[in-house]
Amino acid sequence: MTDGISDESADVVGVLTERIEARFDMGMDQLKAAVAAAPTANPDATDVVKWHGLLVEAQSMLERTEDDLLAALQTQPSEVDDPTMGLAHRVNAAVTARDGRAMVVRWLLDPDAPGKEDLAAERLARVRPRSGPAVQTSAPHRPAGTPAPASAWRPARSAR
């Protein structure tokens, strides 16, 4: 990983938590309380708090599966059995989940990340009311008694 998080870093959650706190200039507990009180006030903060929670959950799962694997390996003879190998696969899956969630948090914290302009434009469009349709959706109004233009649609004549 980049942005101050190395592949060897065991404390991905700690590093990202510090970056979140610096970005929003408040502790995580304060930020969570602010988002809970007004979830629509700052969509960026709401997204970061949500994904940080998912990251913390994934990190906890990873730690539990690592502990289970370690305990199983300590009881193994020289060869690893299938249940222990299954635990190893669970650890790999937990690492992948944690790293994926960490990537989302990093993306949310990076204002210049690819796709952010599109996301900002989409949010702005949702917030800004439209003044009307972009194109005219009905025929222009003609005062009564004014003939239709020659190009106007005419009913088909019956064929004889």
N, CA, C and O of each residue as an XYZ file, in Angstrom:
640
protein
N       0.832     -1.178      0.000
C       0.000      0.000      0.000
C       0.876      1.239      0.000
O       2.071      1.162      0.282
N       0.283      2.377     -0.315
C       1.007      3.635     -0.307
C       0.363      4.571      0.698
O      -0.434      4.147      1.535
N       0.713      5.848      0.611
C       0.138      6.865      1.498
C       0.447      6.601      2.954
O      -0.432      6.753      3.802
N       1.674      6.207      3.270
C       2.069      6.018      4.654
C       1.683      4.685      5.241
O       1.919      4.447      6.426
N       1.099      3.809      4.455
C       0.699      2.499      4.952
C       1.497      1.456      4.177
O       1.273      1.262      2.982
N       2.413      0.797      4.843
C       3.213     -0.220      4.164
C       2.508     -1.567      4.246
O       1.610     -1.762      5.064
N       2.927     -2.497      3.384
C       2.358     -3.841      3.410
C       2.629     -4.529      4.738
O       1.847     -5.372      5.178
N       3.747     -4.167      5.379
C       4.111     -4.798      6.637
C       3.378     -4.185      7.829
O       3.432     -4.731      8.932
N       2.705     -3.075      7.626
C       2.061     -2.373      8.733
C       0.947     -3.215      9.327
O       0.005     -3.611      8.641
N       1.078     -3.480     10.635
C       0.064     -4.262     11.334
C      -1.072     -3.369     11.798
O      -2.147     -3.862     12.138
N      -0.849     -2.056     11.816
C      -1.847     -1.157     12.366
C      -2.462     -0.279     11.279
O      -2.413      0.948     11.367
N      -3.030     -0.897     10.272
C      -3.679     -0.177      9.180
C      -4.804      0.684      9.739
O      -4.966      1.835      9.335
N      -5.573      0.136     10.658
C      -6.701      0.862     11.234
C      -6.209      2.098     11.974
O      -6.805      3.168     11.851
N      -5.136      1.966     12.735
C      -4.599      3.102     13.487
C      -4.136      4.222     12.579
O      -4.408      5.392     12.847
N      -3.439      3.877     11.508
C      -2.938      4.883     10.576
C      -4.101      5.605      9.912
O      -4.100      6.832      9.813
N      -5.096      4.846      9.458
C      -6.238      5.483      8.795
C      -7.083      6.286      9.771
O      -7.632      7.325      9.405
N      -7.193      5.823     10.992
C      -7.936      6.580     12.002
C      -7.276      7.939     12.230
O      -7.959      8.958     12.333
N      -5.958      7.946     12.306
C      -5.238      9.213     12.468
C      -5.483     10.143     11.285
O      -5.665     11.347     11.465
N      -5.488      9.593     10.092
C      -5.735     10.415      8.896
C      -7.155     10.967      8.894
O      -7.375     12.110      8.493
N      -8.121     10.163      9.339
C      -9.511     10.630      9.410
C      -9.622     11.763     10.425
O     -10.241     12.793     10.156
N      -9.019     11.562     11.589
C      -9.085     12.582     12.635
C      -8.427     13.884     12.178
O      -8.922     14.969     12.483
N      -7.322     13.782     11.452
C      -6.655     14.977     10.930
C      -7.523     15.655      9.862
O      -7.626     16.882      9.836
N      -8.138     14.874      8.999
C      -8.960     15.422      7.908
C     -10.167     16.178      8.437
O     -10.506     17.247      7.929
N     -10.825     15.621      9.467
C     -12.039     16.247      9.994
C     -11.769     17.069     11.259
O     -12.688     17.658     11.829
N     -10.523     17.106     11.687
C     -10.089     17.901     12.834
C     -10.889     17.588     14.103
O     -11.268     18.488     14.853
N     -11.134     16.289     14.324
C     -11.782     15.829     15.555
C     -11.511     14.349     15.729
O     -11.176     13.658     14.768
N     -11.653     13.858     16.957
C     -11.455     12.446     17.239
C     -12.563     11.594     16.627
O     -13.635     12.101     16.295
N     -12.298     10.310     16.483
C     -13.284      9.409     15.873
C     -14.589      9.382     16.663
O     -15.666      9.363     16.067
N     -14.512      9.381     17.989
C     -15.739      9.364     18.787
C     -16.576     10.608     18.530
O     -17.798     10.526     18.409
N     -15.918     11.757     18.445
C     -16.632     13.003     18.148
C     -17.237     12.954     16.748
O     -18.380     13.364     16.545
N     -16.470     12.454     15.790
C     -16.943     12.381     14.411
C     -18.139     11.441     14.301
O     -19.118     11.755     13.624
N     -18.061     10.293     14.962
C     -19.189      9.356     14.958
C     -20.426     10.002     15.559
O     -21.527      9.845     15.033
N     -20.252     10.728     16.660
C     -21.394     11.393     17.303
C     -21.981     12.463     16.386
O     -23.202     12.595     16.291
N     -21.125     13.225     15.712
C     -21.600     14.268     14.798
C     -22.371     13.663     13.635
O     -23.414     14.186     13.240
N     -21.866     12.566     13.084
C     -22.546     11.899     11.969
C     -23.871     11.298     12.433
O     -24.868     11.364     11.714
N     -23.886     10.713     13.629
C     -25.126     10.141     14.153
C     -26.176     11.229     14.370
O     -27.364     10.997     14.143
N     -25.748     12.412     14.808
C     -26.679     13.508     15.068
C     -27.216     14.126     13.778
O     -28.376     14.534     13.724
N     -26.388     14.197     12.750
C     -26.792     14.826     11.483
C     -26.160     14.074     10.320
O     -25.180     14.549      9.745
N     -26.701     12.905      9.957
C     -26.069     12.073      8.929
C     -26.013     12.698      7.535
O     -25.172     12.308      6.725
N     -26.886     13.652      7.240
C     -26.871     14.245      5.901
C     -26.115     15.569      5.847
O     -25.969     16.152      4.773
N     -25.633     16.048      6.986
C     -24.945     17.337      7.021
C     -23.635     17.314      6.238
O     -23.303     18.286      5.560
N     -22.896     16.222      6.325
C     -21.621     16.114      5.613
C     -21.521     14.698      5.050
O     -21.093     13.780      5.750
N     -21.913     14.516      3.789
C     -21.893     13.170      3.199
C     -20.509     12.521      3.225
O     -20.402     11.302      3.359
N     -19.448     13.323      3.097
C     -18.092     12.757      3.142
C     -17.818     12.152      4.514
O     -17.292     11.042      4.607
N     -18.168     12.868      5.575
C     -17.953     12.360      6.930
C     -18.797     11.111      7.172
O     -18.331     10.151      7.787
N     -20.025     11.126      6.692
C     -20.910      9.968      6.870
C     -20.319      8.735      6.195
O     -20.307      7.650      6.777
N     -19.832      8.901      4.973
C     -19.222      7.775      4.250
C     -17.971      7.272      4.963
O     -17.775      6.064      5.098
N     -17.132      8.190      5.417
C     -15.887      7.795      6.089
C     -16.183      7.048      7.384
O     -15.544      6.037      7.674
N     -17.141      7.532      8.160
C     -17.486      6.869      9.422
C     -18.035      5.469      9.147
O     -17.685      4.516      9.844
N     -18.887      5.343      8.140
C     -19.445      4.029      7.791
C     -18.333      3.052      7.422
O     -18.282      1.938      7.942
N     -17.443      3.472      6.524
C     -16.393      2.573      6.048
C     -15.321      2.331      7.102
O     -14.702      1.267      7.119
N     -15.093      3.300      7.977
C     -14.161      3.084      9.075
C     -14.713      1.998      9.992
O     -13.965      1.132     10.446
N     -16.007      2.037     10.266
C     -16.635      0.993     11.082
C     -16.495     -0.376     10.443
O     -16.216     -1.359     11.130
N     -16.687     -0.448      9.127
C     -16.514     -1.723      8.418
C     -15.060     -2.188      8.463
O     -14.785     -3.384      8.559
N     -14.137     -1.237      8.394
C     -12.708     -1.558      8.480
C     -12.366     -2.110      9.858
O     -11.658     -3.111      9.963
N     -12.856     -1.476     10.907
C     -12.605     -1.941     12.277
C     -13.173     -3.349     12.454
O     -12.537     -4.209     13.064
N     -14.360     -3.576     11.922
C     -14.982     -4.911     11.992
C     -14.123     -5.951     11.268
O     -13.918     -7.052     11.780
N     -13.628     -5.609     10.091
C     -12.789     -6.535      9.322
C     -11.473     -6.816     10.050
O     -10.986     -7.946     10.038
N     -10.898     -5.790     10.684
C      -9.655     -5.976     11.431
C      -9.889     -6.918     12.612
O      -9.052     -7.777     12.890
N     -11.001     -6.770     13.298
C     -11.324     -7.663     14.426
C     -11.476     -9.104     13.950
O     -10.983    -10.030     14.594
N     -12.157     -9.290     12.827
C     -12.325    -10.629     12.260
C     -10.973    -11.226     11.901
O     -10.721    -12.404     12.154
N     -10.104    -10.414     11.311
C      -8.771    -10.879     10.951
C      -8.003    -11.327     12.197
O      -7.374    -12.386     12.190
N      -8.049    -10.543     13.242
C      -7.325    -10.899     14.462
C      -7.858    -12.200     15.068
O      -7.081    -13.028     15.546
N      -9.180    -12.380     15.049
C      -9.754    -13.628     15.581
C      -9.337    -14.837     14.743
O      -8.988    -15.882     15.292
N      -9.370    -14.697     13.428
C      -8.996    -15.839     12.579
C      -7.509    -16.136     12.689
O      -7.103    -17.297     12.637
N      -6.691    -15.093     12.842
C      -5.262    -15.330     13.047
C      -5.020    -16.076     14.357
O      -4.199    -16.992     14.411
N      -5.730    -15.688     15.406
C      -5.595    -16.375     16.694
C      -6.014    -17.843     16.572
O      -5.352    -18.730     17.111
N      -7.118    -18.091     15.860
C      -7.580    -19.472     15.657
C      -6.538    -20.287     14.896
O      -6.261    -21.436     15.241
N      -5.970    -19.686     13.868
C      -4.958    -20.381     13.074
C      -3.716    -20.668     13.911
O      -3.169    -21.769     13.850
N      -3.278    -19.708     14.675
C      -2.101    -19.910     15.519
C      -2.324    -21.054     16.512
O      -1.452    -21.900     16.709
N      -3.508    -21.063     17.131
C      -3.822    -22.129     18.091
C      -3.824    -23.484     17.398
O      -3.325    -24.463     17.954
N      -4.376    -23.552     16.198
C      -4.423    -24.819     15.460
C      -3.020    -25.262     15.052
O      -2.700    -26.449     15.115
N      -2.190    -24.320     14.637
C      -0.834    -24.668     14.214
C       0.008    -25.180     15.378
O       0.896    -26.010     15.181
N      -0.258    -24.698     16.572
C       0.507    -25.139     17.735
C       0.204    -26.587     18.108
O       1.001    -27.233     18.786
N      -0.930    -27.092     17.672
C      -1.297    -28.484     17.985
C      -0.964    -29.434     16.849
O      -1.146    -30.644     16.981
N      -0.479    -28.903     15.734
C      -0.207    -29.718     14.554
C       1.149    -30.404     14.647
O       2.117    -29.840     15.159
N       1.197    -31.632     14.141
C       2.524    -32.238     13.958
C       3.205    -31.544     12.770
O       2.846    -30.411     12.447
N       4.113    -32.149     12.153
C       4.883    -31.521     11.078
C       4.027    -31.157      9.857
O       4.356    -30.205      9.150
N       2.944    -31.887      9.595
C       2.105    -31.597      8.438
C       0.802    -30.951      8.885
O       0.252    -31.284      9.936
N       0.317    -30.019      8.065
C      -0.910    -29.291      8.380
C      -2.106    -30.074      7.833
O      -2.099    -30.512      6.683
N      -3.136    -30.245      8.675
C      -4.323    -30.972      8.229
C      -5.296    -30.033      7.499
O      -5.103    -28.817      7.468
N      -6.332    -30.620      6.923
C      -7.290    -29.846      6.127
C      -8.025    -28.771      6.932
O      -8.167    -27.650      6.444
N      -8.497    -29.072      8.150
C      -9.163    -28.002      8.904
C      -8.241    -26.804      9.177
O      -8.684    -25.656      9.141
N      -6.983    -27.071      9.445
C      -6.040    -25.980      9.691
C      -5.781    -25.211      8.403
O      -5.642    -23.988      8.426
N      -5.715    -25.912      7.295
C      -5.548    -25.246      6.005
C      -6.770    -24.375      5.712
O      -6.638    -23.297      5.132
N      -7.943    -24.833      6.106
C      -9.157    -24.023      5.961
C      -9.060    -22.732      6.767
O      -9.487    -21.672      6.310
N      -8.493    -22.830      7.973
C      -8.283    -21.626      8.782
C      -7.318    -20.661      8.096
O      -7.509    -19.446      8.146
N      -6.300    -21.197      7.465
C      -5.345    -20.350      6.736
C      -6.054    -19.607      5.601
O      -5.779    -18.434      5.350
N      -6.957    -20.294      4.928
C      -7.727    -19.643      3.854
C      -8.641    -18.559      4.419
O      -8.833    -17.516      3.793
N      -9.203    -18.805      5.601
C     -10.041    -17.795      6.253
C      -9.213    -16.562      6.611
O      -9.692    -15.434      6.491
N      -7.976    -16.773      7.049
C      -7.094    -15.639      7.350
C      -6.835    -14.840      6.077
O      -6.891    -13.610      6.092
N      -6.552    -15.534      4.974
C      -6.317    -14.834      3.702
C      -7.546    -14.026      3.292
O      -7.416    -12.890      2.836
N      -8.736    -14.602      3.450
C      -9.969    -13.897      3.101
C     -10.160    -12.679      4.007
O     -10.598    -11.627      3.542
N      -9.838    -12.813      5.279
C      -9.983    -11.699      6.222
C      -9.007    -10.569      5.887
O      -9.354     -9.394      6.006
N      -7.792    -10.922      5.470
C      -6.820     -9.910      5.056
C      -7.343     -9.166      3.826
O      -7.248     -7.941      3.746
N      -7.888     -9.907      2.880
C      -8.424     -9.290      1.668
C      -9.569     -8.337      2.001
O      -9.631     -7.232      1.463
N     -10.475     -8.758      2.883
C     -11.597     -7.900      3.279
C     -11.090     -6.638      3.969
O     -11.543     -5.533      3.669
N     -10.150     -6.808      4.893
C      -9.609     -5.656      5.611
C      -8.905     -4.691      4.659
O      -9.107     -3.480      4.738
N      -8.085     -5.223      3.767
C      -7.358     -4.375      2.830
C      -8.297     -3.658      1.858
O      -8.070     -2.500      1.507
N      -9.341     -4.345      1.432
C     -10.322     -3.714      0.538
C     -11.022     -2.549      1.218
O     -11.207     -1.489      0.620
N     -11.403     -2.751      2.455
C     -12.070     -1.680      3.199
C     -11.106     -0.531      3.481
O     -11.503      0.634      3.469
N      -9.849     -0.859      3.732
C      -8.837      0.182      3.932
C      -8.668      1.008      2.656
O      -8.502      2.226      2.717
N      -8.712      0.345      1.514
C      -8.595      1.064      0.241
C      -9.763      2.027      0.045
O      -9.578      3.140     -0.447
N     -10.962      1.600      0.429
C     -12.127      2.480      0.304
C     -11.955      3.699      1.205
O     -12.218      4.822      0.776
N     -11.517      3.497      2.444
C     -11.309      4.619      3.361
C     -10.260      5.566      2.782
O     -10.450      6.782      2.802
N      -9.167      5.030      2.274
C      -8.134      5.880      1.665
C      -8.702      6.663      0.494
O      -8.391      7.843      0.332
N      -9.533      6.025     -0.326
C     -10.143      6.697     -1.469
C     -11.056      7.825     -0.988
O     -11.044      8.921     -1.548
N     -11.835      7.555      0.038
C     -12.739      8.576      0.572
C     -11.971      9.777      1.124
O     -12.455     10.907      1.056
N     -10.789      9.539      1.663
C      -9.989     10.624      2.246
C      -9.222     11.426      1.202
O      -8.769     12.532      1.493
N      -9.069     10.899      0.006
C      -8.281     11.559     -1.042
C      -9.191     12.404     -1.931
O      -9.951     11.854     -2.728
N      -9.126     13.734     -1.808
C     -10.015     14.576     -2.617
C      -9.701     14.531     -4.115
O     -10.545     14.888     -4.937
N      -8.500     14.098     -4.467
C      -8.107     14.048     -5.878
C      -8.174     12.641     -6.460
O      -7.651     12.393     -7.546
N      -8.811     11.724     -5.750
C      -8.880     10.331     -6.213
C      -9.693     10.245     -7.501
O     -10.642     11.003     -7.701
N      -9.310      9.312     -8.371
C     -10.080      9.117     -9.608
C     -11.544      8.845     -9.287
O     -11.863      8.078     -8.378
N     -12.423      9.482    -10.041
C     -13.853      9.287     -9.846
C     -14.481     10.282     -8.897
O     -15.707     10.365     -8.823
N     -13.672     11.045     -8.164
C     -14.224     11.998     -7.200
C     -14.968     13.133     -7.894
O     -15.986     13.594     -7.378
N     -14.487     13.599     -9.054
C     -15.186     14.670     -9.758
C     -16.577     14.221    -10.161
O     -17.538     14.977    -10.016
N     -16.696     13.003    -10.663
C     -18.002     12.482    -11.059
C     -18.919     12.374     -9.855
O     -20.102     12.703     -9.940
N     -18.373     11.911     -8.727
C     -19.158     11.762     -7.507
C     -19.620     13.124     -7.011
O     -20.774     13.272     -6.608
N     -18.743     14.117     -7.034
C     -19.103     15.458     -6.586
C     -20.184     16.049     -7.487
O     -21.117     16.686     -6.999
N     -20.065     15.845     -8.783
C     -21.070     16.356     -9.712
C     -22.420     15.679     -9.481
O     -23.464     16.328     -9.547
N     -22.396     14.377     -9.211
C     -23.630     13.643     -8.943
C     -24.306     14.159     -7.671
O     -25.520     14.357     -7.643
N     -23.517     14.372     -6.630
C     -24.079     14.898     -5.374
C     -24.639     16.294     -5.579
O     -25.709     16.614     -5.061
N     -23.930     17.131     -6.330
C     -24.392     18.483     -6.589
C     -25.711     18.447     -7.351
O     -26.616     19.229     -7.058
N     -25.829     17.562     -8.308
C     -27.063     17.448     -9.077
C     -28.236     17.037     -8.191
O     -29.363     17.482     -8.409
N     -27.978     16.193     -7.194
C     -29.044     15.775     -6.280
C     -29.472     16.920     -5.367
O     -30.642     17.021     -4.997
N     -28.526     17.778     -5.007
C     -28.814     18.857     -4.072
C     -29.449     20.051     -4.779
O     -30.376     20.669     -4.254
N     -28.956     20.369     -5.954
C     -29.417     21.545     -6.684
C     -30.729     21.224     -7.398
O     -30.778     20.290     -8.197
N     -31.799     21.987     -7.121
C     -33.066     21.716     -7.793
C     -32.999     22.124     -9.262
O     -32.324     23.091     -9.615
N     -33.685     21.399    -10.092
C     -33.735     21.724    -11.516
C     -34.805     22.770    -11.743
O     -35.841     22.758    -11.078
N     -34.564     23.667    -12.670
C     -35.523     24.724    -12.954
C     -36.590     24.264    -13.939
O     -37.625     24.917    -14.073
N     -36.365     23.188    -14.606
C     -37.313     22.679    -15.580
C     -36.628     21.658    -16.449
O     -35.449     21.362    -16.254
N     -37.354     21.114    -17.411
C     -36.722     20.106    -18.269
C     -35.623     20.733    -19.130
O     -35.681     21.915    -19.471
N     -34.649     19.939    -19.464
C     -33.531     20.422    -20.273
C     -33.963     20.707    -21.704
O     -33.393     21.582    -22.356
N     -34.951     19.991    -22.198
C     -35.481     20.214    -23.542
C     -36.987     20.386    -23.441
O     -37.625     19.918    -22.498
N     -37.531     21.061    -24.423
C     -38.969     21.289    -24.435
C     -39.676     19.949    -24.609
O     -39.331     19.170    -25.498
N     -40.668     19.683    -23.756
C     -41.344     18.385    -23.793
C     -42.751     18.468    -24.330
O     -43.415     17.437    -24.437
N     -43.241     19.657    -24.678
C     -44.585     19.785    -25.240
C     -44.538     20.744    -26.423
O     -43.581     21.499    -26.594
N     -45.579     20.699    -27.226
C     -45.645     21.580    -28.391
C     -45.757     23.026    -27.916
O     -46.367     23.295    -26.882
N     -45.175     23.948    -28.663
C     -45.284     25.352    -28.271
C     -46.740     25.798    -28.321
O     -47.512     25.304    -29.143
N     -47.111     26.708    -27.467
C     -48.487     27.202    -27.395
C     -48.760     28.138    -28.559
O     -47.967     29.036    -28.846
N     -49.903     27.921    -29.239
C     -50.344     28.800    -30.328
C     -51.642     29.458    -29.903
O     -52.535     28.798    -29.374
N     -51.746     30.744    -30.131
C     -53.027     31.399    -29.831
C     -54.143     30.776    -30.666
O     -53.896     30.296    -31.773
N     -55.359     30.781    -30.146
C     -56.514     30.193    -30.852
C     -56.695     30.882    -32.190
O     -56.542     32.099    -32.300
N     -57.019     30.104    -33.198
C     -57.275     30.633    -34.535
C     -56.020     30.774    -35.379
O     -56.129     31.109    -36.559
N     -54.854     30.539    -34.842
C     -53.617     30.616    -35.614
C     -53.418     29.277    -36.299
O     -53.434     28.235    -35.643
N     -53.229     29.294    -37.627
C     -53.070     28.014    -38.332
C     -51.759     27.332    -37.949
O     -50.768     27.984    -37.620
N     -51.783     26.014    -38.002
C     -50.584     25.227    -37.716
C     -49.592     25.422    -38.843
O     -50.006     25.632    -39.984
N     -48.314     25.362    -38.571
C     -47.325     25.488    -39.643
C     -47.473     24.349    -40.648
O     -48.007     23.288    -40.322
N     -47.000     24.574    -41.859
C     -47.139     23.593    -42.936
C     -46.462     22.279    -42.598
O     -46.861     21.232    -43.108
N     -45.464     22.309    -41.764
C     -44.745     21.080    -41.438
C     -45.435     20.284    -40.327
O     -44.960     19.212    -39.953
N     -46.539     20.794    -39.802
C     -47.221     20.104    -38.707
C     -47.796     18.780    -39.197
O     -48.071     18.616    -40.385
N     -47.970     17.875    -38.312
C     -48.484     16.556    -38.628
C     -49.921     16.671    -39.085
O     -50.717     17.396    -38.488
N     -50.249     15.961    -40.133
C     -51.621     15.938    -40.669
C     -52.108     14.499    -40.665
O     -51.322     13.588    -40.926
N     -53.381     14.269    -40.375
C     -53.886     12.896    -40.418
C     -53.739     12.320    -41.827
O     -53.868     13.038    -42.819
N     -53.473     11.043    -41.899
C     -53.298     10.381    -43.195
C     -54.623     10.343    -43.939
O     -55.684     10.168    -43.339
N     -54.547     10.508    -45.242
C     -55.753     10.413    -46.077
C     -56.058      8.950    -46.319
O     -55.159      8.111    -46.379
N     -57.310      8.666    -46.453
C     -57.682      7.275    -46.725
C     -57.357      6.940    -48.170
O     -57.558      7.755    -49.070
N     -56.864      5.757    -48.375
C     -56.522      5.310    -49.738
C     -57.752      4.760    -50.406
O     -58.538      4.054    -49.774
N     -57.936      5.067    -51.665
C     -59.099      4.575    -52.399
C     -58.737      3.500    -53.328
O     -59.601      2.971    -54.027
